Amino acid sequence: MTHKGTVTLETERLILRRFSPDDADAMFRNWASDPEVTKFLMWSAHTDVNESRRIATLWSEQYSSLNIYQWAIVPKSVGEPIGSISVVHGDDKAKSVHIGYCIGKAWWGNGYTPEALTRLVRFFFEEVGVNRIESRHDPRNPNSGKVMQKAGMRYEGVLRQSDWNNQGICDAAYYAILAEDYFTPKTQDKPAGYIQQIRAKIGHDPIIMTGSAVFVYRVGKILLQRRADNGNWSKPGGAMELGESLEDTARRELFEESGLTANSLELLGMTSGAEETHVYPNGDKVFNVTAHYLCTDFTGEPCENDNETTQTVWFDVDNLPEPVSETFRRHYENLFLPRVKNL
Ligand SMILES: CC(C)(COP(=O)(O)OP(=O)(O)OC[C@H]1O[C@@H](n2cnc3c(N)ncnc32)[C@H](O)[C@@H]1OP(=O)(O)O)[C@@H](O)C(=O)NCCC(=O)NCCS
């Protein structure tokens, strides 16, 4: 574990940066003075801007310590802090961090906190080298649990009357994501497929991998899944098994990964070539040849049907979540968007 301190992080819509004393007015105005924001928190709403100034100044003075993680959440479209996200407790021996967050009510429901937390998950696993990222919430504040789920954390359980906040003693619902959830493909429940059989013979050498992927579309929304291996949002898909047609592969992968049964599939196009190279976290390198399908007619309710996926969410087609791979973005822009414009 290598502490990096509160370095500036960026997402599509947010800058996560250090606080300065100059942020006191925005802190007071945007969230810290609102008792609705602090209802389930451990500190009381500020009644005077000087309280916010004292806190912003205190935090600013702590940044020289590399194990202090206290970010201001600044939407690019707002240009000033609307909330904070921080490590409220860290344990170097357990290689774990416990994250807390809050944002002003005017910005609730825009997905800003999950976007910030998702970026922190990436930062702490990929740059700091933690093993566990956890968070907790009062079960009477379920919106906070949704933030944790959206960032790929898994529900672990409730510790009864173990905690307190401005409502008094309370239960604490715990969520966490482990390094192995984030980095390791969870394929152990499946019988060894064609690719695993090939890999057993040739190790990590580059191979050409044929497969199919499915864009699932429903009235202005695209169904995306969070991959357990690298945390990216992507569409259902995977490698062809012996004896399958490309369409068979698409149907099987869609069902295995999302629980949906395709009633019909439309071929959007094929991709191949040098830019379709992919290197898995374990070093396996593949050159993908992929058939991309559109599915607008399906049966079932989307869910996380296997261990390769941590979340399944409908997103507006023109508002992709973060992070997605460059390859996914290319397929989405070149194959999916031009087709759904006409639907
Ligand atoms: C909990 C909190 C961090 C959520 O952040 P956010 O950026 O609004 O997160 P999201 O946009 O993903 O919204 C989460 C859920 O809250 C719901 N929500 C959003 N705005 C809401 C509102 N004004 N009233 C009620 N629910 C609302 C959304 O519907 C969403 O659920 P969905 O994904 O099923 O639609 C934010 O509400 C907050 O700062 N609350 C006060 C501080 C706090 O409770 N911190 C967590 C302590 S554990």
The ligand as a Gaussian input file, in Angstrom:
#p B3LYP/6-31G(d) Opt

LIG

0 1
 C      -26.942000       9.884000      -0.047000
 C      -26.368000      10.842000      -1.079000
 C      -24.862000      10.908000      -0.902000
 C      -26.720000      10.349000      -2.486000
 O      -25.969000      11.081000      -3.440000
 P      -26.531000      11.363000      -4.932000
 O      -25.432000      12.039000      -5.662000
 O      -27.825000      12.024000      -4.846000
 O      -26.689000       9.854000      -5.461000
 P      -27.633000       9.370000      -6.655000
 O      -27.800000      10.474000      -7.634000
 O      -27.072000       8.081000      -7.121000
 O      -29.010000       9.114000      -5.937000
 C      -29.134000       8.023000      -5.038000
 C      -30.595000       7.737000      -4.850000
 O      -31.189000       8.826000      -4.147000
 C      -32.483000       9.096000      -4.701000
 N      -32.742000      10.525000      -4.586000
 C      -32.124000      11.469000      -5.249000
 N      -32.592000      12.671000      -4.913000
 C      -33.529000      12.482000      -4.008000
 C      -34.365000      13.341000      -3.288000
 N      -34.314000      14.649000      -3.456000
 N      -35.208000      12.779000      -2.422000
 C      -35.257000      11.458000      -2.255000
 N      -34.469000      10.602000      -2.926000
 C      -33.615000      11.109000      -3.793000
 C      -32.370000       8.732000      -6.136000
 O      -33.613000       8.352000      -6.614000
 C      -31.349000       7.650000      -6.172000
 O      -31.937000       6.380000      -6.245000
 P      -32.080000       5.630000      -7.695000
 O      -30.687000       5.423000      -8.179000
 O      -32.769000       4.352000      -7.364000
 O      -32.858000       6.543000      -8.558000
 C      -26.945000      12.271000      -0.926000
 O      -28.346000      12.171000      -0.918000
 C      -26.485000      12.979000       0.335000
 O      -25.465000      13.654000       0.313000
 N      -27.259000      12.853000       1.421000
 C      -26.946000      13.509000       2.659000
 C      -25.656000      13.014000       3.305000
 C      -25.646000      11.503000       3.494000
 O      -26.652000      10.894000       3.818000
 N      -24.464000      10.908000       3.268000
 C      -24.285000       9.469000       3.385000
 C      -24.125000       9.105000       4.815000
 S      -23.925000       7.355000       4.981000

